């Protein structure tokens, strides 16, 4: 234990840390440990504290190990590595069994949408879907008329992307789907499943839905990372026009854990905006992000463009950001006949079209957007079958 603490101190000081500040930090942790009423709290244990602090301040942390110490240190290292491995091997079947049983539905029904009539992928559905849609509630999952793939609101992106880890992931983090036969985009299914107890909606839409798809659709899938086209967001020296965020002017939302519906705020308070919508006039797009980092704004901007946005501005802090630009070839989802065309009622297209995203972001925010290459994540379907009978 003494050698471990000495090695830690030597490593910290070798990185250029100020000895007095490091020593004070150790004392503060010890003070917290002794004063805390909690049963478990981070602390410092081991060798004489006074002796350790003196060594740090005098620069005499490092010392040569003699032969007995070398043998003891090597033995301790082997035990530290071997013990967890042995415990894991002995308990692996139990852990796997517990994990498998806790991530599966007790009973599940999978039927073609409408009892046999499949609706085209771009057609109307029988009702709302997703978490909370179609009558879902804790312990019960009811998904109505959804294809396996073909859009963000489909079974595979939902199970392996939006709710992959049992929490709500932002839409820009959802991997693209590749592979599989054409029917996974056109044929739709109703899923009604019951879990043991009051299982969380996000868990049912994520890990538990994964188990159901792998069982009933014989789905096999893997992840790949490839180089893809991206936009790089950079700063122009001395040209930033970002508006600083006033702390407390709005309430931020954690997308991964936010409840549905959002709680009502007291009068005079509001949630911070983070949205892509229509501009004030003409067929324009507006991206609004209050209390946002530049990186988070770039992620939000990705939803409007034909490729992801990677932040390389180096700008830190939070800002209130609004950007408006015109619809063109780099905003295919916002074309009148695209997925997002519903954002523009017929009378909202009157007026001049805004500048391109490349011009607008420089004029309005003092930033620069350039095409480049970067990593992209994909979900590749290796095998899938039509569902087995209930």
N, C-alpha and C positions, 0 to 999 in steps of 0.2 A: 504493500500500500504506500509506503514511503517512497519507493522507487517510482511508482506510478505518478504520485504528486510531483516529484522532482522532474520527471519527464514532461509533465504538463506545463510546469512553470518554465522550463527551459524552452519548450516550443513556443509559448506565448511571447517570451522576451526576445527570442530569435527573430520574430516577425517585426520587431521595432517598437513594441509596446512600451510605454513609460512605466518603469518599475514601481514608482510611488503610486500611480493610479491603479495598477494591477493589484498591488498589495492592499490598497484601500478597498477595492472591490471584494477581495476575499474576506476582509474583516466585516464588510457590510453583510455579506451572505451569512457569515457565522452569527452576526447579531440578529438577523432575521430568523435564523434557525432556533436560536435560544429563546427569542421572544414570542414566537408563533404558538398559538394555542392548538394548532392542528396536529393530528396524529402523524401525518405524513407531510413533510415539506422539504424542499431541496436544501441541502446543507453541505458542509465540508467536514469530512471525518478523516482520521488517520493520524499523522505524525503531530508532533508538538507545534502548535500554531505559531508561537513566538519564534521558535527556531526557523520555521518556514519563512516567516515575514523577514527576519534578519537576513536569510540567505538571498531572498529576492532583492532587497534593498542594497546589499553589499555586492551583488553580482556574482555570488559564489554558489549558484544553483547547481551547475553541472559538476559531476565528480566521476571519477573512474570506478567502474564496477570490478570488485575482486572476483575470484573464481567461485566461491560459495554463492555470492549474490547473483552471478550470471546463471548458475545452475537453478537457483530458486526462482529467478525471473522466468527462465525457460519453462520450468515445470508449471508455474502459475499460468503462463500463456497457453500451454497445452490443455490444462484443465478448463480454462475459460472457453476454449474453442470446442473441446470434446463434449463437455457436459450438456450444453444446449442441443448439440446434434444427437446425442444419445437419448435425451428426453424426447426430442421430436420424433425420432424413429420409433420409440416404444409407444408413443401416444398418437402417431399419425392416423391409424385407422379410426380411432375414436373421434378425432378432430374432423376428419373428412365426413364421417357419418353425421356428426352434429351439424356441420355446415350444410350438407346436402338436405337434411330433413328440415332445417329452419328456412331454407330458401325455396321451398316448393309449396304449391297450393295443395290443400287437402282434396279438392275436387275441382275440375275445370271442364267447361263445355266450349267446343270450338265448332262453329257452323258457318257455312257460306252465307254471306249477307242476304237477308230476305228469304232465308230458307231454301236457297238454291239459285236465286236470280242474282248474279253478280253485277254490280254497278260499275260502269267504266271509271277509271281512276280519276278523271276530271269531272265526274258527275256529282250529283247531290247525295249526301249521306242521310241516313234515317235520323240522326241526332248528333249531339255533341259527343266528342270522344276525348281521350287523354285523361289525366288524373282529375277526378271529380266530375268528368263528363259521363253521360249515359247512365247516371245513377250510381256511380262508384262511391264507396264510403270505406272507412277503415275496416279492413278484413274482407272486403268484397271489391272485385275489379270487374267493371262492365264496360267493354270497349265495343263500339258499334260501327260496323261497316268500314273496316280499315284494311288496306292492303299491307303486304309485308314490307314493301319498299315503294319508291317512286316519289316521295315527298317527305318533308320533315315530320309531318303528322302521319307516320306509318309505323308498323310494329318494330321493325329492326332498328331504325334510327332512334326510336323511343326507348327500346330496351337496352341497346348497346351504346347510346350516345347521350340523349337528354337525361336519362335517369340511370346511367350505367352503374354508378356507385351508390345508388339509393338516395341521391340528392339531385336537385334540379341543376343541370349544367347549362351554361349560356349557349344560345344557338350557334354562335361562331365557333364553338369548340366541338361541334358534332362532326365526326368524320364522314367523308363521302362514301357511298355504298357502291360496290362494283360486283359484277358477276351474277350468276343465277339466271334461271329461265325467264322468259317474258311475262309469264302469268303472275309473278310476284308483284308486278306493278299494276296489273289490271284486275285480278280477282280479289274480292274483299271478304272479310270474315267478321263475325260477331263472336266475341269472347266473353264468357261469364265464368268467373272463378271465385272460389271461396278459400280464404286462408285461415289458419288456426289463430284464434284470438283476434285482436284489433290491429292487424298488420298495417303499417304506415303506407299511404298511397304511393309515395315515391319509391319505396322498396318494392311494392307489388308491380309498379310500372317498369322497374329496372331489373334487379337480380332475379326476382321471382318470375317475371315475364321471360327473361332469358332461359330459365330452366324449362318453362312451358314450351317455348319455341323449339328448344333442342330436343324435347321429348316428343311432342306431337307433330312437328314439321321436320324432324330429323335434321335440324339445321346445324351445319358446321361452318364456322366463320373464323377468320384470323385478321390481325391488324398488320398494316404495312405503313412505313414512312417513306415517302418519295420526294424528290425535288419537283416543285410545281411553280407556275407563275404566281408571283405576289406583287403587291405594291409596297414600297418602302417609304415610310413617312420620316422626313428629315427636317431639321430646323434651318432657317436662313439667318445667319448671324446679324443681330441687331434689327430683325424684322418681325419679331413675335408680336402678335396682336391679341394674344390670349387674355381673357378677362379673369382676374383672380376670383376664387370662390370665397364668399364670406361665411366663415364657420357658423353653423347653426341656422343659416338662412333656409335650409330645407333638410328633410330627414332622408338619409341614404338608405338604400335597400340592398340586402344581400340576396342576389337572385337564387343562390343555391339553397337557401333555407326559408325564403319568404313564404308566409302562409297565403292561402287563397280562401276568401278574399282578404285584401289588405285591411288591417285594423283602421278604424276611423281616427284621424288625428284631431287634437283640440282645435278650436277656432283660431284662424290666423296662421296655422302651420300647414305645410304641404310636403309631399314626397318629392325627392329630387327626380327630375325627368331623365329618362334614358330611352330615347325612342327614335325611330325612323318613320317619317310621315310625309305628308304633302307640304309644299311650300306655301307662302302667303298668297302667291298669284302665279298663274301660268302653270304649265306641266312641269313643275319643279319638285325636287326632293329636299326635305329639311332633316338634318340630323342634329338632335338636341341632347346634350349631356350636361347636367348640373352636378357640381361637386365631383367632377370626374378627373382622373389622371389622363394624360395624353395617350397612354397605352390602352386604357379602357375605351377612350373615344375612338381609337383606331380599330379596336375590335368591333365596336358598334357600326362604324363606317363600312366594315367588311360586308355587313348585311345588305348594303345598297349597291355594292360593286360586283364585278365579275370575278374577283379574286381576293384572297385575304390581304389585310393590311398589317404590316409589321412595323412597330414603332422603333425607330432608331434616332429619335430626336435628342435623347439624353435629358429631356426636360422633366423635372420632378415637381411635386406639388399638385394641388387640385384647382380646377378651373370650371367656370360656367361657359360652355362652348355651344355655339349655334352656327351651323354651316348650311347654306342653301345653294343648290346647283341644278343644272338642267339634266333632262333625261336624254341619253344618247347610247351609243353602242357599248359603253362600259357599264351600263346599268340595265342589263337585259331583263331582270326580274320586274322592273317597273315600266316596261313597255305596256301600251294600252291593252294588249292581248295576253299579258303575262300573269303570273300568280298574284302580283300585288296591284293589278290594274284597278281593283275595287277601291283603292284609296282615292281615286280621282272621279268624283261624280261628273257627269257631262259638262256642267256649268263651271267647273273649276279649271278647265284647260284654257280659258280665255286669258290673254295677257302674254307678255313676252317670255320666252324661255330663258332660263338663267344660263350663266356661263358654264363651261365644262368643269368637272370636278377638279381638274389640274389647275385651271385658272382661278376658280373660286377659292380653293384652299389657300392659295398664295395671297390673293387679294384680301380675303376676309380674316384669315388666321395667321398669315405670315409664315406658313409652313410649305413644304414641298412634297409632292407625291410623285414617285418615279417607278416604272416597271422594273422588276428584278426577279430573281429566283430564290426560293426558300423551301423549307420542309413542309410537307402536308401529310396528314394522316388519313388512311383509307381503311374501311372495313371490307374485306373481300369474302364473298360467299363461296365456299368450297363445295357445299352440297345442301340441297333442300328438297323436300317432297311435299306433296299436298297432304293435309293433316289426316292423321289416323282417326278412326271413328271414336265417338265418345263412349 
